[in-house]
Amino acid sequence: MTGEAVNPKAYPLADAQLTITILDLVQQAANYKQLKKGANEATKTLNRGISEFIVMAADTEPLEILLHLPLLAEDKVLFFR
């Protein structure tokens, strides 16, 4: 997110090195056809207990679409940072 105003609710944000690592993981998941996109798909995989890693975009508009995911992940014992 270069040059854009960051929503204060979008915390914590990944640094540059972690962003590159996350993008590599997302590309690998896409190559293996294991990638799910969107808040609804993320919610479904959390509820089913099959998600291991969820990436949330800080530039989502409105950000409130994603704010339930950390709470749900915490309930399902999926760690987030």
PDB file as gemmi writes it, atoms N, CA and C in Angstrom:
CRYST1    1.000    1.000    1.000  90.00  90.00  90.00 P 1                      
ATOM      1  N   MET A   1       0.842  -1.171   0.000  1.00  0.00           N  
ATOM      2  CA  MET A   1       0.000   0.000   0.000  1.00  0.00           C  
ATOM      3  C   MET A   1       0.888   1.235   0.000  1.00  0.00           C  
ATOM      4  N   THR A   2       1.339   1.591  -1.127  1.00  0.00           N  
ATOM      5  CA  THR A   2       2.252   2.715  -1.235  1.00  0.00           C  
ATOM      6  C   THR A   2       1.487   3.986  -1.529  1.00  0.00           C  
ATOM      7  N   GLY A   3       1.655   4.971  -0.662  1.00  0.00           N  
ATOM      8  CA  GLY A   3       1.068   6.268  -0.905  1.00  0.00           C  
ATOM      9  C   GLY A   3      -0.412   6.385  -0.596  1.00  0.00           C  
ATOM     10  N   GLU A   4      -1.038   5.333  -0.150  1.00  0.00           N  
ATOM     11  CA  GLU A   4      -2.462   5.393   0.148  1.00  0.00           C  
ATOM     12  C   GLU A   4      -2.667   5.555   1.646  1.00  0.00           C  
ATOM     13  N   ALA A   5      -3.784   6.137   2.021  1.00  0.00           N  
ATOM     14  CA  ALA A   5      -4.121   6.244   3.431  1.00  0.00           C  
ATOM     15  C   ALA A   5      -4.526   4.868   3.940  1.00  0.00           C  
ATOM     16  N   VAL A   6      -3.955   4.472   5.069  1.00  0.00           N  
ATOM     17  CA  VAL A   6      -4.221   3.158   5.630  1.00  0.00           C  
ATOM     18  C   VAL A   6      -5.307   3.285   6.681  1.00  0.00           C  
ATOM     19  N   ASN A   7      -6.296   2.444   6.577  1.00  0.00           N  
ATOM     20  CA  ASN A   7      -7.363   2.413   7.562  1.00  0.00           C  
ATOM     21  C   ASN A   7      -6.780   1.950   8.893  1.00  0.00           C  
ATOM     22  N   PRO A   8      -7.017   2.674   9.996  1.00  0.00           N  
ATOM     23  CA  PRO A   8      -6.444   2.271  11.286  1.00  0.00           C  
ATOM     24  C   PRO A   8      -6.982   0.938  11.797  1.00  0.00           C  
ATOM     25  N   LYS A   9      -8.101   0.480  11.268  1.00  0.00           N  
ATOM     26  CA  LYS A   9      -8.633  -0.826  11.670  1.00  0.00           C  
ATOM     27  C   LYS A   9      -7.834  -1.969  11.055  1.00  0.00           C  
ATOM     28  N   ALA A  10      -7.077  -1.685  10.007  1.00  0.00           N  
ATOM     29  CA  ALA A  10      -6.271  -2.702   9.326  1.00  0.00           C  
ATOM     30  C   ALA A  10      -4.939  -2.835  10.050  1.00  0.00           C  
ATOM     31  N   TYR A  11      -4.935  -3.618  11.100  1.00  0.00           N  
ATOM     32  CA  TYR A  11      -3.735  -3.801  11.908  1.00  0.00           C  
ATOM     33  C   TYR A  11      -3.648  -5.236  12.334  1.00  0.00           C  
ATOM     34  N   PRO A  12      -2.536  -5.872  12.342  1.00  0.00           N  
ATOM     35  CA  PRO A  12      -1.207  -5.432  11.922  1.00  0.00           C  
ATOM     36  C   PRO A  12      -1.026  -5.581  10.418  1.00  0.00           C  
ATOM     37  N   LEU A  13      -0.136  -4.795   9.880  1.00  0.00           N  
ATOM     38  CA  LEU A  13       0.199  -4.858   8.458  1.00  0.00           C  
ATOM     39  C   LEU A  13       1.531  -5.581   8.283  1.00  0.00           C  
ATOM     40  N   ALA A  14       1.670  -6.285   7.192  1.00  0.00           N  
ATOM     41  CA  ALA A  14       2.912  -7.009   6.903  1.00  0.00           C  
ATOM     42  C   ALA A  14       3.967  -6.034   6.391  1.00  0.00           C  
ATOM     43  N   ASP A  15       5.219  -6.276   6.789  1.00  0.00           N  
ATOM     44  CA  ASP A  15       6.310  -5.468   6.251  1.00  0.00           C  
ATOM     45  C   ASP A  15       6.646  -5.956   4.837  1.00  0.00           C  
ATOM     46  N   ALA A  16       7.623  -5.334   4.201  1.00  0.00           N  
ATOM     47  CA  ALA A  16       7.932  -5.638   2.796  1.00  0.00           C  
ATOM     48  C   ALA A  16       8.380  -7.080   2.596  1.00  0.00           C  
ATOM     49  N   GLN A  17       9.259  -7.578   3.456  1.00  0.00           N  
ATOM     50  CA  GLN A  17       9.760  -8.948   3.310  1.00  0.00           C  
ATOM     51  C   GLN A  17       8.643  -9.965   3.528  1.00  0.00           C  
ATOM     52  N   LEU A  18       7.812  -9.746   4.534  1.00  0.00           N  
ATOM     53  CA  LEU A  18       6.702 -10.660   4.797  1.00  0.00           C  
ATOM     54  C   LEU A  18       5.687 -10.626   3.660  1.00  0.00           C  
ATOM     55  N   THR A  19       5.479  -9.464   3.066  1.00  0.00           N  
ATOM     56  CA  THR A  19       4.569  -9.348   1.930  1.00  0.00           C  
ATOM     57  C   THR A  19       5.035 -10.211   0.767  1.00  0.00           C  
ATOM     58  N   ILE A  20       6.331 -10.209   0.497  1.00  0.00           N  
ATOM     59  CA  ILE A  20       6.876 -11.037  -0.585  1.00  0.00           C  
ATOM     60  C   ILE A  20       6.663 -12.514  -0.282  1.00  0.00           C  
ATOM     61  N   THR A  21       6.907 -12.910   0.968  1.00  0.00           N  
ATOM     62  CA  THR A  21       6.711 -14.303   1.370  1.00  0.00           C  
ATOM     63  C   THR A  21       5.246 -14.710   1.234  1.00  0.00           C  
ATOM     64  N   ILE A  22       4.343 -13.833   1.648  1.00  0.00           N  
ATOM     65  CA  ILE A  22       2.909 -14.117   1.547  1.00  0.00           C  
ATOM     66  C   ILE A  22       2.501 -14.256   0.086  1.00  0.00           C  
ATOM     67  N   LEU A  23       2.990 -13.373  -0.772  1.00  0.00           N  
ATOM     68  CA  LEU A  23       2.655 -13.458  -2.195  1.00  0.00           C  
ATOM     69  C   LEU A  23       3.171 -14.749  -2.811  1.00  0.00           C  
ATOM     70  N   ASP A  24       4.356 -15.205  -2.391  1.00  0.00           N  
ATOM     71  CA  ASP A  24       4.876 -16.490  -2.873  1.00  0.00           C  
ATOM     72  C   ASP A  24       3.965 -17.635  -2.450  1.00  0.00           C  
ATOM     73  N   LEU A  25       3.506 -17.612  -1.201  1.00  0.00           N  
ATOM     74  CA  LEU A  25       2.595 -18.657  -0.722  1.00  0.00           C  
ATOM     75  C   LEU A  25       1.271 -18.645  -1.478  1.00  0.00           C  
ATOM     76  N   VAL A  26       0.769 -17.456  -1.758  1.00  0.00           N  
ATOM     77  CA  VAL A  26      -0.488 -17.337  -2.500  1.00  0.00           C  
ATOM     78  C   VAL A  26      -0.318 -17.884  -3.916  1.00  0.00           C  
ATOM     79  N   GLN A  27       0.811 -17.599  -4.553  1.00  0.00           N  
ATOM     80  CA  GLN A  27       1.062 -18.127  -5.898  1.00  0.00           C  
ATOM     81  C   GLN A  27       1.164 -19.645  -5.884  1.00  0.00           C  
ATOM     82  N   GLN A  28       1.817 -20.206  -4.878  1.00  0.00           N  
ATOM     83  CA  GLN A  28       1.915 -21.661  -4.769  1.00  0.00           C  
ATOM     84  C   GLN A  28       0.538 -22.280  -4.568  1.00  0.00           C  
ATOM     85  N   ALA A  29      -0.277 -21.667  -3.710  1.00  0.00           N  
ATOM     86  CA  ALA A  29      -1.624 -22.184  -3.478  1.00  0.00           C  
ATOM     87  C   ALA A  29      -2.453 -22.116  -4.754  1.00  0.00           C  
ATOM     88  N   ALA A  30      -2.286 -21.062  -5.535  1.00  0.00           N  
ATOM     89  CA  ALA A  30      -3.016 -20.945  -6.798  1.00  0.00           C  
ATOM     90  C   ALA A  30      -2.571 -22.021  -7.778  1.00  0.00           C  
ATOM     91  N   ASN A  31      -1.276 -22.319  -7.812  1.00  0.00           N  
ATOM     92  CA  ASN A  31      -0.772 -23.354  -8.717  1.00  0.00           C  
ATOM     93  C   ASN A  31      -1.300 -24.735  -8.352  1.00  0.00           C  
ATOM     94  N   TYR A  32      -1.505 -24.979  -7.074  1.00  0.00           N  
ATOM     95  CA  TYR A  32      -2.020 -26.270  -6.616  1.00  0.00           C  
ATOM     96  C   TYR A  32      -3.548 -26.298  -6.525  1.00  0.00           C  
ATOM     97  N   LYS A  33      -4.195 -25.254  -7.027  1.00  0.00           N  
ATOM     98  CA  LYS A  33      -5.664 -25.143  -7.017  1.00  0.00           C  
ATOM     99  C   LYS A  33      -6.233 -25.228  -5.599  1.00  0.00           C  
ATOM    100  N   GLN A  34      -5.518 -24.653  -4.639  1.00  0.00           N  
ATOM    101  CA  GLN A  34      -5.939 -24.658  -3.247  1.00  0.00           C  
ATOM    102  C   GLN A  34      -6.359 -23.278  -2.768  1.00  0.00           C  
ATOM    103  N   LEU A  35      -6.437 -22.322  -3.661  1.00  0.00           N  
ATOM    104  CA  LEU A  35      -6.708 -20.943  -3.300  1.00  0.00           C  
ATOM    105  C   LEU A  35      -8.209 -20.671  -3.320  1.00  0.00           C  
ATOM    106  N   LYS A  36      -8.707 -20.080  -2.249  1.00  0.00           N  
ATOM    107  CA  LYS A  36     -10.092 -19.616  -2.174  1.00  0.00           C  
ATOM    108  C   LYS A  36     -10.047 -18.100  -2.081  1.00  0.00           C  
ATOM    109  N   LYS A  37     -10.969 -17.423  -2.760  1.00  0.00           N  
ATOM    110  CA  LYS A  37     -10.958 -15.968  -2.794  1.00  0.00           C  
ATOM    111  C   LYS A  37     -12.252 -15.420  -2.223  1.00  0.00           C  
ATOM    112  N   GLY A  38     -12.138 -14.360  -1.462  1.00  0.00           N  
ATOM    113  CA  GLY A  38     -13.297 -13.650  -0.965  1.00  0.00           C  
ATOM    114  C   GLY A  38     -13.611 -13.947   0.486  1.00  0.00           C  
ATOM    115  N   ALA A  39     -14.335 -13.017   1.090  1.00  0.00           N  
ATOM    116  CA  ALA A  39     -14.691 -13.140   2.502  1.00  0.00           C  
ATOM    117  C   ALA A  39     -15.633 -14.315   2.737  1.00  0.00           C  
ATOM    118  N   ASN A  40     -16.554 -14.561   1.813  1.00  0.00           N  
ATOM    119  CA  ASN A  40     -17.490 -15.673   1.992  1.00  0.00           C  
ATOM    120  C   ASN A  40     -16.775 -17.013   1.958  1.00  0.00           C  
ATOM    121  N   GLU A  41     -15.861 -17.194   1.014  1.00  0.00           N  
ATOM    122  CA  GLU A  41     -15.102 -18.447   0.934  1.00  0.00           C  
ATOM    123  C   GLU A  41     -14.212 -18.620   2.157  1.00  0.00           C  
ATOM    124  N   ALA A  42     -13.610 -17.527   2.628  1.00  0.00           N  
ATOM    125  CA  ALA A  42     -12.770 -17.607   3.831  1.00  0.00           C  
ATOM    126  C   ALA A  42     -13.602 -18.009   5.039  1.00  0.00           C  
ATOM    127  N   THR A  43     -14.796 -17.462   5.149  1.00  0.00           N  
ATOM    128  CA  THR A  43     -15.680 -17.819   6.259  1.00  0.00           C  
ATOM    129  C   THR A  43     -16.077 -19.285   6.187  1.00  0.00           C  
ATOM    130  N   LYS A  44     -16.402 -19.762   4.993  1.00  0.00           N  
ATOM    131  CA  LYS A  44     -16.777 -21.173   4.836  1.00  0.00           C  
ATOM    132  C   LYS A  44     -15.639 -22.101   5.239  1.00  0.00           C  
ATOM    133  N   THR A  45     -14.416 -21.797   4.790  1.00  0.00           N  
ATOM    134  CA  THR A  45     -13.296 -22.681   5.117  1.00  0.00           C  
ATOM    135  C   THR A  45     -12.958 -22.632   6.600  1.00  0.00           C  
ATOM    136  N   LEU A  46     -13.122 -21.480   7.226  1.00  0.00           N  
ATOM    137  CA  LEU A  46     -12.908 -21.401   8.674  1.00  0.00           C  
ATOM    138  C   LEU A  46     -13.940 -22.237   9.417  1.00  0.00           C  
ATOM    139  N   ASN A  47     -15.194 -22.126   9.018  1.00  0.00           N  
ATOM    140  CA  ASN A  47     -16.249 -22.892   9.686  1.00  0.00           C  
ATOM    141  C   ASN A  47     -16.081 -24.389   9.489  1.00  0.00           C  
ATOM    142  N   ARG A  48     -15.580 -24.790   8.331  1.00  0.00           N  
ATOM    143  CA  ARG A  48     -15.374 -26.217   8.059  1.00  0.00           C  
ATOM    144  C   ARG A  48     -14.083 -26.746   8.672  1.00  0.00           C  
ATOM    145  N   GLY A  49     -13.225 -25.852   9.138  1.00  0.00           N  
ATOM    146  CA  GLY A  49     -11.980 -26.257   9.770  1.00  0.00           C  
ATOM    147  C   GLY A  49     -10.898 -26.684   8.803  1.00  0.00           C  
ATOM    148  N   ILE A  50     -10.963 -26.229   7.559  1.00  0.00           N  
ATOM    149  CA  ILE A  50      -9.970 -26.647   6.570  1.00  0.00           C  
ATOM    150  C   ILE A  50      -8.994 -25.533   6.200  1.00  0.00           C  
ATOM    151  N   SER A  51      -9.186 -24.337   6.728  1.00  0.00           N  
ATOM    152  CA  SER A  51      -8.270 -23.248   6.383  1.00  0.00           C  
ATOM    153  C   SER A  51      -7.059 -23.272   7.307  1.00  0.00           C  
ATOM    154  N   GLU A  52      -5.905 -23.028   6.713  1.00  0.00           N  
ATOM    155  CA  GLU A  52      -4.663 -22.963   7.469  1.00  0.00           C  
ATOM    156  C   GLU A  52      -4.049 -21.575   7.421  1.00  0.00           C  
ATOM    157  N   PHE A  53      -4.412 -20.807   6.413  1.00  0.00           N  
ATOM    158  CA  PHE A  53      -3.777 -19.512   6.201  1.00  0.00           C  
ATOM    159  C   PHE A  53      -4.774 -18.610   5.489  1.00  0.00           C  
ATOM    160  N   ILE A  54      -5.034 -17.444   6.056  1.00  0.00           N  
ATOM    161  CA  ILE A  54      -5.952 -16.487   5.440  1.00  0.00           C  
ATOM    162  C   ILE A  54      -5.234 -15.150   5.310  1.00  0.00           C  
ATOM    163  N   VAL A  55      -5.267 -14.585   4.118  1.00  0.00           N  
ATOM    164  CA  VAL A  55      -4.673 -13.277   3.854  1.00  0.00           C  
ATOM    165  C   VAL A  55      -5.815 -12.289   3.686  1.00  0.00           C  
ATOM    166  N   MET A  56      -5.742 -11.192   4.427  1.00  0.00           N  
ATOM    167  CA  MET A  56      -6.763 -10.157   4.323  1.00  0.00           C  
ATOM    168  C   MET A  56      -6.117  -8.891   3.774  1.00  0.00           C  
ATOM    169  N   ALA A  57      -6.749  -8.275   2.797  1.00  0.00           N  
ATOM    170  CA  ALA A  57      -6.215  -7.066   2.170  1.00  0.00           C  
ATOM    171  C   ALA A  57      -6.607  -5.839   2.983  1.00  0.00           C  
ATOM    172  N   ALA A  58      -5.634  -4.986   3.252  1.00  0.00           N  
ATOM    173  CA  ALA A  58      -5.886  -3.786   4.043  1.00  0.00           C  
ATOM    174  C   ALA A  58      -6.612  -2.712   3.246  1.00  0.00           C  
ATOM    175  N   ASP A  59      -6.641  -2.842   1.915  1.00  0.00           N  
ATOM    176  CA  ASP A  59      -7.295  -1.826   1.092  1.00  0.00           C  
ATOM    177  C   ASP A  59      -8.708  -2.228   0.683  1.00  0.00           C  
ATOM    178  N   THR A  60      -9.290  -3.178   1.379  1.00  0.00           N  
ATOM    179  CA  THR A  60     -10.660  -3.597   1.104  1.00  0.00           C  
ATOM    180  C   THR A  60     -11.619  -2.460   1.439  1.00  0.00           C  
ATOM    181  N   GLU A  61     -12.571  -2.225   0.575  1.00  0.00           N  
ATOM    182  CA  GLU A  61     -13.578  -1.188   0.805  1.00  0.00           C  
ATOM    183  C   GLU A  61     -14.959  -1.789   0.762  1.00  0.00           C  
ATOM    184  N   PRO A  62     -15.746  -1.703   1.745  1.00  0.00           N  
ATOM    185  CA  PRO A  62     -15.443  -1.282   3.107  1.00  0.00           C  
ATOM    186  C   PRO A  62     -14.705  -2.388   3.859  1.00  0.00           C  
ATOM    187  N   LEU A  63     -13.829  -1.993   4.744  1.00  0.00           N  
ATOM    188  CA  LEU A  63     -13.002  -2.940   5.486  1.00  0.00           C  
ATOM    189  C   LEU A  63     -13.840  -3.812   6.414  1.00  0.00           C  
ATOM    190  N   GLU A  64     -15.010  -3.345   6.782  1.00  0.00           N  
ATOM    191  CA  GLU A  64     -15.875  -4.086   7.696  1.00  0.00           C  
ATOM    192  C   GLU A  64     -16.270  -5.452   7.146  1.00  0.00           C  
ATOM    193  N   ILE A  65     -16.136  -5.640   5.828  1.00  0.00           N  
ATOM    194  CA  ILE A  65     -16.429  -6.937   5.215  1.00  0.00           C  
ATOM    195  C   ILE A  65     -15.535  -8.017   5.809  1.00  0.00           C  
ATOM    196  N   LEU A  66     -14.303  -7.658   6.170  1.00  0.00           N  
ATOM    197  CA  LEU A  66     -13.323  -8.635   6.643  1.00  0.00           C  
ATOM    198  C   LEU A  66     -13.164  -8.687   8.156  1.00  0.00           C  
ATOM    199  N   LEU A  67     -13.734  -7.757   8.880  1.00  0.00           N  
ATOM    200  CA  LEU A  67     -13.428  -7.643  10.302  1.00  0.00           C  
ATOM    201  C   LEU A  67     -13.941  -8.800  11.148  1.00  0.00           C  
ATOM    202  N   HIS A  68     -14.838  -9.618  10.619  1.00  0.00           N  
ATOM    203  CA  HIS A  68     -15.301 -10.776  11.392  1.00  0.00           C  
ATOM    204  C   HIS A  68     -14.326 -11.950  11.301  1.00  0.00           C  
ATOM    205  N   LEU A  69     -13.444 -11.944  10.305  1.00  0.00           N  
ATOM    206  CA  LEU A  69     -12.544 -13.080  10.089  1.00  0.00           C  
ATOM    207  C   LEU A  69     -11.540 -13.303  11.224  1.00  0.00           C  
ATOM    208  N   PRO A  70     -10.890 -12.266  11.783  1.00  0.00           N  
ATOM    209  CA  PRO A  70      -9.987 -12.535  12.912  1.00  0.00           C  
ATOM    210  C   PRO A  70     -10.708 -13.124  14.123  1.00  0.00           C  
ATOM    211  N   LEU A  71     -11.918 -12.670  14.387  1.00  0.00           N  
ATOM    212  CA  LEU A  71     -12.684 -13.217  15.513  1.00  0.00           C  
ATOM    213  C   LEU A  71     -13.045 -14.672  15.270  1.00  0.00           C  
ATOM    214  N   LEU A  72     -13.455 -14.975  14.065  1.00  0.00           N  
ATOM    215  CA  LEU A  72     -13.798 -16.352  13.718  1.00  0.00           C  
ATOM    216  C   LEU A  72     -12.563 -17.244  13.750  1.00  0.00           C  
ATOM    217  N   ALA A  73     -11.438 -16.725  13.266  1.00  0.00           N  
ATOM    218  CA  ALA A  73     -10.191 -17.494  13.289  1.00  0.00           C  
ATOM    219  C   ALA A  73      -9.753 -17.769  14.722  1.00  0.00           C  
ATOM    220  N   GLU A  74      -9.941 -16.804  15.589  1.00  0.00           N  
ATOM    221  CA  GLU A  74      -9.582 -16.997  16.996  1.00  0.00           C  
ATOM    222  C   GLU A  74     -10.470 -18.058  17.638  1.00  0.00           C  
ATOM    223  N   ASP A  75     -11.744 -18.060  17.307  1.00  0.00           N  
ATOM    224  CA  ASP A  75     -12.655 -19.088  17.824  1.00  0.00           C  
ATOM    225  C   ASP A  75     -12.287 -20.466  17.314  1.00  0.00           C  
ATOM    226  N   LYS A  76     -11.796 -20.538  16.084  1.00  0.00           N  
ATOM    227  CA  LYS A  76     -11.447 -21.821  15.475  1.00  0.00           C  
ATOM    228  C   LYS A  76      -9.990 -22.194  15.733  1.00  0.00           C  
ATOM    229  N   VAL A  77      -9.302 -21.451  16.583  1.00  0.00           N  
ATOM    230  CA  VAL A  77      -7.915 -21.693  16.987  1.00  0.00           C  
ATOM    231  C   VAL A  77      -6.960 -21.629  15.792  1.00  0.00           C  
ATOM    232  N   LEU A  78      -7.214 -20.727  14.873  1.00  0.00           N  
ATOM    233  CA  LEU A  78      -6.280 -20.426  13.792  1.00  0.00           C  
ATOM    234  C   LEU A  78      -5.555 -19.152  14.209  1.00  0.00           C  
ATOM    235  N   PHE A  79      -4.253 -19.191  14.274  1.00  0.00           N  
ATOM    236  CA  PHE A  79      -3.490 -18.056  14.767  1.00  0.00           C  
ATOM    237  C   PHE A  79      -3.362 -16.997  13.687  1.00  0.00           C  
ATOM    238  N   PHE A  80      -3.377 -15.759  14.097  1.00  0.00           N  
ATOM    239  CA  PHE A  80      -3.187 -14.668  13.153  1.00  0.00           C  
ATOM    240  C   PHE A  80      -2.249 -13.645  13.772  1.00  0.00           C  
ATOM    241  N   ARG A  81      -1.514 -12.946  12.894  1.00  0.00           N  
ATOM    242  CA  ARG A  81      -0.603 -11.892  13.325  1.00  0.00           C  
ATOM    243  C   ARG A  81      -0.728 -10.729  12.384  1.00  0.00           C  
TER     244      ARG A  81                                                      
END                                                                             
